[in-house]
């Protein structure tokens, strides 16, 4: 399935990877660290989700496991894993929820995203975020306080408006059909900026009144009318 077909659906259901967690049954006496999943059956389970016609499989971006946070996501590096999933699935859309842009060099993000888009036959949805784990930023020598500005600059590059454009004859390959850009939360931005610059919004569930309170002037209407992804 391509994103264009998804956009025509009024409602759809996807899955967030890994599909191997059940923290309600976590045993504190075991040697297993909380938040690190058992990935023994990860391939068969995402293939089953594909066969059962779940619309999208979402992966996250957690470079460093922090025991205080207690969440290693799907363990595998985001884009490497998406390339693997592209080869192991046929129809399910492949999304990131979400790539922490300030921690990544934006040209390499675009290269990786283009690669996944090409290998998956246009199944990529690139969700991006400003990040919420302060311990990661010193390790990457990135300023946590300016992550919102860094995200805006990276989004501009991903959309083809870099401050340092390629020179004549230079190309970032593979060249692909544009993939949709989603944002997780507000990512240190205003609702108006999100509505003007993004194709979709990744959010936690809430009542219509809660969603409306995020945007009292309806500034999010542009992006919500396209795609709103709720994580349940």
C-alpha positions in Angstrom: 0.0 0.0 0.0 1.2 3.5 -0.8 0.7 6.6 1.4 -1.6 8.0 -1.3 -4.0 5.1 -0.7 -3.8 5.5 3.0 -4.8 9.2 2.7 -8.0 8.1 1.1 -9.1 6.0 4.1 -11.2 7.8 6.8 -9.8 5.4 9.5 -7.1 2.8 9.7 -5.2 0.8 12.3 -1.4 0.2 12.5 1.0 -1.3 15.0 4.0 0.1 16.9 7.0 -2.1 17.1 8.2 -4.2 18.8 5.3 -6.6 19.1 7.1 -8.6 21.7 6.4 -6.6 24.9 4.0 -7.2 27.7 5.4 -5.1 30.6 2.4 -6.1 32.7 4.1 -9.5 33.2 7.6 -8.1 33.8 9.5 -10.0 36.4 11.6 -7.8 38.6 13.5 -10.8 39.9 14.8 -11.7 36.4 18.0 -10.6 34.9 16.1 -8.8 32.1 16.2 -5.0 32.1 12.9 -3.3 32.1 12.0 -1.9 28.6 14.3 -4.2 26.6 12.1 -6.4 24.5 12.5 -10.1 23.5 13.0 -9.9 19.8 13.0 -13.7 19.1 9.9 -13.5 17.0 10.0 -10.0 15.7 10.2 -11.0 12.0 7.2 -13.4 12.0 5.1 -11.0 14.0 5.5 -8.0 11.7 4.9 -10.3 8.7 1.7 -11.5 10.4 0.6 -7.8 10.8 1.3 -7.3 7.1 -0.7 -10.4 6.2 -3.6 -9.3 8.4 -3.7 -6.0 6.5 -2.6 -3.7 9.4 -1.9 -0.5 7.5 1.3 0.7 9.1 4.2 -0.5 11.3 5.9 2.2 13.3 9.4 2.2 14.7 11.0 4.6 17.1 14.4 6.3 17.5 16.2 5.4 20.8 20.0 5.5 20.3 20.9 5.0 24.0 19.1 2.8 26.5 18.6 4.7 29.7 17.5 2.5 32.7 15.9 5.5 34.3 13.7 5.9 31.3 13.2 2.2 30.9 12.5 2.0 27.2 14.7 0.6 24.4 12.0 0.8 21.7 12.7 -1.9 19.1 16.4 -2.0 19.9 17.6 -1.9 16.3 18.7 1.3 14.7 15.7 3.0 13.0 16.7 3.2 9.3 18.7 0.0 9.3 15.6 -1.8 10.7 13.3 -0.2 8.2 15.5 -1.4 5.3 15.2 -4.9 6.8 11.4 -4.6 7.1 11.1 -3.3 3.6 12.6 -6.7 2.4 10.5 -8.8 4.8 7.0 -7.2 4.2 4.9 -6.5 1.1 2.2 -4.0 1.7 2.3 -2.5 5.2 3.5 1.1 5.4 6.7 1.7 7.3 6.8 4.7 9.6 9.1 6.3 12.1 7.5 7.6 15.4 9.8 9.4 15.4 13.3 10.2 14.2 15.0 12.6 16.6 16.2 15.1 14.0 18.6 17.2 16.3 20.7 14.1 17.0 21.2 13.3 13.3 23.0 15.0 10.4 20.1 16.0 8.1 21.7 15.1 4.8 22.2 11.6 6.1 18.6 11.5 7.3 17.5 12.4 3.8 19.8 9.8 2.2 18.5 7.1 4.6 14.9 8.0 4.1 15.2 8.1 0.3 16.9 4.6 0.5 14.0 3.2 2.5 11.4 4.9 0.3 13.1 3.3 -2.8 13.6 -0.2 -1.3 10.0 -0.3 0.1 8.3 0.9 -3.1 7.1 4.2 -1.6 5.9 2.9 1.7 7.8 5.3 4.0 6.2 7.8 6.4 8.9 9.8 8.0 7.9 11.0 11.5 10.3 13.4 13.2 10.7 14.7 16.7 12.8 17.2 18.7 13.6 14.5 21.4 12.7 14.3 25.1 15.7 12.5 26.7 18.2 15.0 27.9 20.9 12.4 28.6 21.4 11.8 24.9 22.3 15.3 23.9 25.7 15.6 25.8 26.7 12.3 24.3 26.1 13.6 20.8 27.5 17.1 21.7 24.2 18.7 20.8 22.6 21.6 22.7 19.3 20.4 24.2 17.9 23.9 24.6 18.2 24.7 20.8 16.6 21.4 19.6 13.5 23.2 18.3 15.6 25.4 16.0 17.6 22.5 14.9 14.5 20.6 14.0 13.2 23.4 11.9 16.4 23.6 9.9 16.4 19.8 9.3 12.8 19.9 8.1 13.7 22.6 5.7 16.5 20.5 4.2 14.3 17.4 4.0 11.7 19.5 2.1 14.4 20.8 -0.3 15.0 24.2 1.1 18.5 23.8 2.7 20.6 26.9 3.6 23.4 25.0 1.8 21.9 23.6 -1.4 23.6 21.2 -3.7 25.6 22.7 -6.5 24.9 22.2 -10.2 25.2 18.5 -11.1 25.2 17.3 -7.6 22.5 14.8 -6.6 21.4 13.0 -3.5 20.6 9.5 -4.6 18.4 7.6 -4.9 15.9 10.2 -6.2 12.5 9.2 -5.0 8.9 10.3 -4.8 8.4 12.6 -1.9 7.6 10.8 1.3 5.1 12.4 3.9 6.6 14.2 6.9 4.8 13.8 10.2 5.7 15.4 13.6 5.5 13.8 17.0 3.8 16.2 19.4 4.6 19.9 18.7 8.4 19.3 18.8 9.1 22.7 20.4 7.1 24.4 17.6 3.9 26.4 17.4 0.7 24.8 16.1 0.7 27.1 13.2 4.2 26.0 12.1 3.2 22.4 12.3 0.1 23.0 10.3 2.0 24.9 7.6 5.0 22.5 7.3 4.0 19.0 8.1 1.8 16.4 6.4 0.6 14.6 9.6 0.6 14.7 13.4 1.6 11.9 15.7 -0.2 12.3 19.0 -1.4 10.4 22.1 -5.1 9.8 22.3 -7.4 12.4 23.8 -10.9 13.7 23.5 -11.9 16.2 20.7 -11.9 18.9 23.4 -8.3 18.1 24.4 -7.2 18.2 20.7 -9.0 21.5 20.3 -7.3 22.9 23.4 -3.9 22.4 21.7 -5.1 24.7 18.9 -7.7 27.1 20.2 -7.6 29.1 17.0 -7.8 26.0 14.7 -4.2 26.4 13.6 -3.7 22.6 13.5 -6.7 22.1 11.2 -4.5 21.9 8.1 -2.5 18.9 9.3 -5.3 17.2 11.3 -7.5 17.3 8.2 -4.8 15.3 6.4 -3.7 12.7 8.9 -3.8 12.4 12.7 -2.1 9.3 14.1 -3.0 8.4 17.7 -0.8 6.1 19.7 -2.9 3.9 22.0 
